[in-house]
Amino acid sequence: QAQVVESGGGLVQPGDSLRLSCRYSGTVFNIYPMAWFRQAPGKQRELVASITRNHSPNYGDAAKGRFTISRDDAENIIYLQMNNLEPEDTAIYYCNVVNRPVAARYWGQGTQVTVSS
């Protein structure tokens, strides 16, 4: 059964760093680029960063210069290194394939990131 399990979130102060991990299983995740998404309270889910099978990254405006996405294909893990966190980064972070119709079947529980002083 294909699934993703996100981890690594927590409560941090502004300026701190966190590294999120997404362990995935299932062949569907080897077909499409993978991405980290986030959803803040009262807002729509947004794409934070994506990475292709060739390890080519792409970042949303909020992530540029602060976040780094990477992947370990041997371990089936997608990482999101987040530096210089801001209160506006507070959200539940999810990983999934970039293809939205396909992703609808595989959303996990996400991992909560809270940035507060």
Backbone bond lengths (Angstrom), bond angles and torsions (degrees), N, CA, C in turn:
res aa  C-N    CA-C-N  psi(-1)  N-CA   C-N-CA  omega(-1)  CA-C   N-CA-C  phi
1 Q - - - 1.458 - - 1.519 108.94 -
2 A 1.324 116.93 126.34 1.449 120.89 -179.09 1.526 110.26 -72.86
3 Q 1.316 115.81 135.31 1.456 119.23 177.79 1.518 110.44 -160.05
4 V 1.322 114.71 164.13 1.463 122.07 173.75 1.518 108.33 -126.66
5 V 1.316 115.95 147.81 1.462 122.08 176.05 1.523 107.69 -132.56
6 E 1.328 115.29 114.53 1.462 121.13 -179.92 1.529 109.94 -94.25
7 S 1.330 115.49 148.56 1.459 120.57 177.91 1.523 109.56 -155.64
8 G 1.325 115.63 168.86 1.449 120.66 174.22 1.515 115.62 106.45
9 G 1.319 117.21 -5.29 1.453 119.42 179.35 1.514 112.31 -72.15
10 G 1.307 115.63 175.40 1.456 119.77 179.27 1.502 111.44 170.84
11 L 1.326 114.52 -173.11 1.461 122.80 177.73 1.527 108.15 -102.26
12 V 1.315 116.00 119.66 1.457 121.16 -178.53 1.519 109.59 -133.34
13 Q 1.326 115.30 168.02 1.461 120.45 178.12 1.523 110.16 -95.34
14 P 1.322 116.74 158.91 1.474 119.47 175.69 1.522 110.79 -54.20
15 G 1.327 115.34 136.37 1.456 121.05 -179.01 1.513 113.92 93.50
16 D 1.321 117.65 -13.96 1.460 121.57 179.81 1.526 111.16 -76.19
17 S 1.328 115.04 174.45 1.465 122.35 178.96 1.528 110.67 -123.62
18 L 1.314 114.91 154.43 1.460 121.88 173.45 1.528 108.06 -144.26
19 R 1.316 115.98 151.14 1.457 120.36 171.62 1.520 108.68 -121.45
20 L 1.315 114.83 117.49 1.455 121.25 177.41 1.528 109.82 -91.12
21 S 1.329 114.81 147.77 1.454 120.81 177.29 1.519 109.85 -125.74
22 C 1.303 115.27 145.20 1.458 121.48 177.07 1.523 107.36 -132.94
23 R 1.309 115.00 110.82 1.463 119.55 177.14 1.523 108.02 -96.37
24 Y 1.321 117.02 125.01 1.455 119.89 -176.89 1.513 110.83 -120.92
25 S 1.314 114.83 153.91 1.459 121.44 176.57 1.515 108.33 -141.71
26 G 1.316 116.17 141.64 1.451 120.95 -177.20 1.511 111.43 117.68
27 T 1.306 115.86 139.26 1.466 121.09 -174.16 1.516 113.22 -66.34
28 V 1.314 117.84 -23.72 1.465 119.99 -179.81 1.530 111.28 -58.33
29 F 1.317 116.72 -31.20 1.463 120.07 -177.93 1.524 112.33 -78.06
30 N 1.310 116.95 -7.04 1.460 120.47 174.69 1.516 112.35 -97.80
31 I 1.323 116.77 0.02 1.462 120.84 -177.87 1.520 111.44 -96.62
32 Y 1.321 116.83 -40.67 1.464 121.80 -174.09 1.526 111.34 -109.89
33 P 1.328 116.54 157.08 1.466 118.18 169.45 1.521 110.16 -58.32
34 M 1.308 116.03 149.62 1.457 121.81 178.79 1.518 109.45 -103.94
35 A 1.314 115.26 158.49 1.462 119.41 -177.61 1.508 110.83 -150.48
36 W 1.314 114.21 157.52 1.453 122.49 166.07 1.524 107.57 -101.48
37 F 1.325 114.56 134.50 1.455 123.02 174.91 1.530 107.93 -119.89
38 R 1.305 116.24 164.23 1.458 119.55 173.07 1.518 110.04 -145.27
39 Q 1.325 114.23 153.02 1.454 120.23 177.50 1.516 109.01 -136.92
40 A 1.308 114.80 116.74 1.454 121.47 177.59 1.528 109.24 -90.69
41 P 1.310 118.31 157.81 1.466 120.50 -179.80 1.523 112.28 -55.40
42 G 1.310 116.47 128.27 1.451 121.18 177.76 1.509 115.18 77.49
43 K 1.335 116.99 5.75 1.463 120.06 -178.76 1.523 110.84 -122.31
44 Q 1.307 115.17 162.36 1.460 119.97 177.11 1.520 110.53 -77.14
45 R 1.304 115.19 154.99 1.460 120.56 175.52 1.521 109.14 -65.19
46 E 1.333 116.29 136.45 1.452 120.48 -179.12 1.518 110.08 -128.88
47 L 1.324 114.84 153.09 1.459 120.17 177.32 1.526 109.01 -80.50
48 V 1.325 115.42 130.73 1.465 121.22 179.58 1.525 110.72 -95.86
49 A 1.328 115.90 -49.52 1.461 121.48 -178.17 1.516 108.90 -161.47
50 S 1.315 116.34 151.92 1.458 120.86 178.35 1.521 109.50 -134.60
51 I 1.325 115.78 162.25 1.457 120.71 179.76 1.516 109.07 -147.82
52 T 1.319 116.36 134.86 1.452 120.85 -179.75 1.524 110.69 -83.96
53 R 1.290 115.34 175.75 1.462 120.12 177.43 1.528 110.39 -67.03
54 N 1.322 116.28 -23.57 1.462 120.74 175.99 1.519 112.80 -87.50
55 H 1.319 115.83 11.03 1.464 122.95 176.63 1.516 112.83 69.39
56 S 1.318 117.75 24.53 1.446 120.91 175.72 1.529 109.22 -86.78
57 P 1.353 117.97 120.33 1.457 120.05 -176.02 1.526 112.79 -92.90
58 N 1.309 114.01 158.93 1.460 120.77 172.85 1.514 106.61 -145.39
59 Y 1.352 116.68 140.96 1.453 120.36 -172.55 1.510 111.96 -125.22
60 G 1.330 115.47 143.52 1.441 120.43 168.70 1.509 110.21 -73.92
61 D 1.314 116.83 165.40 1.463 120.97 -174.89 1.530 112.22 -58.12
62 A 1.327 117.14 -36.93 1.463 119.97 -176.65 1.524 112.00 -69.81
63 A 1.312 117.04 -22.55 1.466 120.93 -174.78 1.514 113.66 -95.92
64 K 1.311 117.16 -19.46 1.459 120.33 -173.67 1.525 111.49 -59.76
65 G 1.335 114.46 127.67 1.455 119.98 177.34 1.512 114.87 85.67
66 R 1.328 118.03 -11.96 1.467 120.73 -178.02 1.519 112.98 -121.97
67 F 1.312 117.44 -32.65 1.466 121.51 -175.63 1.521 110.35 -110.69
68 T 1.331 115.63 150.77 1.451 121.56 175.95 1.520 109.22 -134.42
69 I 1.315 115.70 125.30 1.463 120.65 177.06 1.521 108.61 -100.45
70 S 1.320 115.82 141.99 1.453 120.79 178.59 1.524 108.50 -150.21
71 R 1.319 115.85 170.72 1.452 118.77 -179.45 1.522 110.48 -145.11
72 D 1.306 115.61 147.72 1.454 123.65 175.41 1.525 105.64 -116.35
73 D 1.320 116.58 100.68 1.462 119.77 -174.77 1.521 112.06 -71.06
74 A 1.310 117.50 -27.31 1.459 120.29 179.46 1.526 111.20 -68.18
75 E 1.337 115.50 -34.02 1.463 120.50 -178.16 1.528 112.87 -102.37
76 N 1.318 117.74 -2.51 1.477 121.86 -177.02 1.523 111.52 56.73
77 I 1.317 116.34 52.68 1.462 121.49 179.89 1.522 109.26 -129.06
78 I 1.307 115.64 137.90 1.458 123.72 170.86 1.518 107.10 -109.70
79 Y 1.313 116.83 132.74 1.459 121.45 179.45 1.528 110.37 -112.01
80 L 1.326 114.80 153.85 1.457 121.25 169.39 1.521 107.44 -134.69
81 Q 1.309 115.75 106.14 1.457 121.55 175.03 1.518 107.92 -86.22
82 M 1.317 115.90 121.60 1.471 121.12 -177.21 1.521 109.08 -118.47
83 N 1.314 116.01 119.29 1.459 122.15 179.82 1.519 110.47 -114.50
84 N 1.326 114.25 159.63 1.463 120.29 177.71 1.535 111.25 49.42
85 L 1.293 115.84 52.45 1.459 120.84 -176.78 1.525 111.54 -65.14
86 E 1.316 114.11 146.82 1.458 122.25 -178.72 1.533 109.08 -122.37
87 P 1.322 117.53 157.24 1.474 118.99 177.71 1.531 112.54 -54.82
88 E 1.327 116.67 -30.51 1.466 120.70 179.84 1.529 112.41 -68.24
89 D 1.325 117.43 -11.74 1.462 120.86 177.31 1.526 111.90 -83.85
90 T 1.302 117.19 -5.34 1.464 120.73 178.87 1.519 110.11 -61.38
91 A 1.339 115.77 122.97 1.465 121.24 -176.53 1.522 108.56 -178.23
92 I 1.307 115.15 171.39 1.458 120.60 166.64 1.527 106.92 -91.46
93 Y 1.308 115.67 129.26 1.450 121.41 -177.38 1.533 109.60 -104.51
94 Y 1.315 114.86 132.80 1.454 122.45 -178.47 1.527 110.09 -125.45
95 C 1.313 116.40 152.06 1.462 118.43 169.72 1.523 108.21 -119.48
96 N 1.318 114.91 153.12 1.450 120.28 -177.08 1.522 108.04 -174.22
97 V 1.311 116.12 176.96 1.456 119.91 172.80 1.515 108.89 -72.70
98 V 1.327 115.67 157.73 1.458 120.56 -178.11 1.531 111.05 -73.76
99 N 1.316 116.48 -33.18 1.466 121.15 -178.04 1.523 109.53 -65.05
100 R 1.336 116.80 109.54 1.457 120.82 -171.82 1.531 113.88 -62.46
101 P 1.327 120.24 -45.39 1.479 118.30 179.11 1.522 112.43 -60.29
102 V 1.324 116.72 -37.32 1.467 119.79 178.40 1.522 109.67 -72.36
103 A 1.317 116.92 -40.64 1.460 121.15 -177.07 1.517 112.72 -60.86
104 A 1.324 117.07 -26.87 1.469 120.66 -176.27 1.524 112.11 -56.54
105 R 1.324 116.68 -25.60 1.462 120.30 -176.76 1.521 112.98 -86.51
106 Y 1.340 117.52 -10.42 1.466 118.34 -166.12 1.527 115.14 -127.69
107 W 1.321 118.97 15.49 1.467 118.61 178.29 1.527 110.57 -62.34
108 G 1.327 114.58 134.21 1.446 120.90 176.41 1.511 111.00 -94.43
109 Q 1.326 115.75 -163.92 1.463 120.76 -178.79 1.519 112.29 -80.67
110 G 1.316 116.80 -19.76 1.448 119.59 -178.40 1.519 111.66 78.84
111 T 1.322 114.74 174.63 1.457 121.12 176.34 1.532 108.35 -134.02
112 Q 1.311 116.03 131.94 1.465 121.60 -174.39 1.524 110.62 -81.61
113 V 1.311 115.16 129.69 1.465 122.28 172.76 1.525 107.33 -117.69
114 T 1.316 115.21 123.61 1.458 120.89 178.03 1.516 108.78 -124.87
115 V 1.323 115.63 123.42 1.466 121.47 -179.96 1.521 107.54 -114.33
116 S 1.307 115.49 112.52 1.450 120.14 -174.91 1.519 109.97 -155.01
117 S 1.330 114.86 143.99 1.461 119.56 175.65 1.523 110.67 -92.33
